[in-house]
Amino acid sequence: MKRVLAVLLTLGAAATAFAHHGWSEYNADKPLTLTGTITESGYSQPHGHVSLKTADKTWHVVLAPPSRMESRGLPKEALASGGQVTVLGYPHRSKADELRAERITVKDKTTELR
């Protein structure tokens, strides 16, 4: 019985991890570079995010998991509201205001997120 329960828990964890990585929803054939002002940010699981106000609209930018951003030298404080950033990423195929970031530049520091 313990073995069956362990297998089910393992499969459930794998399915959850797989389900949240729907990267096919983003169009990697049309990379965008956006520069703007952070109006809101979150350093939450499974991925951080920023609301980025550009010249024409506000984007929801999906970032890497907080642990990865910290290990690569991008602390929560670097994403404070009012900060200027540039992100390179892929637009969502059906959400016109969402972008998955591949890299972010804050001041003069660029962080690879993938």
Secondary structure, DSSP 8 states (H G I E B T S, - for coil): -HHHHHHHHHHHHHHHHHHH--GGGB-TTS-EEEEEEEEEEE--SS--EEEEE-SS-EEEEE---HHHHHHTT--GGGG-TT-EEEEEEEEBSS-TTEEEEEEEEETTEEEE--
